[in-house]
Amino acid sequence: MANTNALINSFDNGNLHEVCDRLKKMGYEESRRIRIYGEEFELKSNPFPQGSGIAIHAVARRETRTRVVQLPLPVLQMVRQKKAA
């Protein structure tokens, strides 16, 4: 969790919503399907800041309930790299 905290803290305060917008442009947006943590999810929300990271509301392929899923650190690192470019 410390690595995630350091990454989130590396974004300027108040820019987390900008990061969420970039994630949407990368395909992490409502009604899309993604594969993370070895599961396929249908996204029920756009990314949003939560705790020490960024999360989405999603439903796993074989489930019916919506849950909050933290986006993995490598995904957040991709956003950071694209921002620097």
Phi, psi and omega in degrees: 000332180299321178297319178296316178301315180297319180294312180298319179293338179287339173282143178301145176302136180088349180267003179298327178291328175294319177298317178299320177296320178294322177297320177300317180295335179274001177107000178268070182226162183309140178077001177269162174249135178226163176237114174219156180054029178075012180232153174263132182236146167259126183280132180253000177208169170275162179300148178212148177294137175209125179057235182261021181206203178233137186231172176219154169270130185210158175240125176291154186307320185256022180236168178243345183265145176278139176224162177271126181239122175288136176286140183294152180306316179301327177294316179294326177294324177300318180297317180297318180295319179293327179293321182288334183286000000 
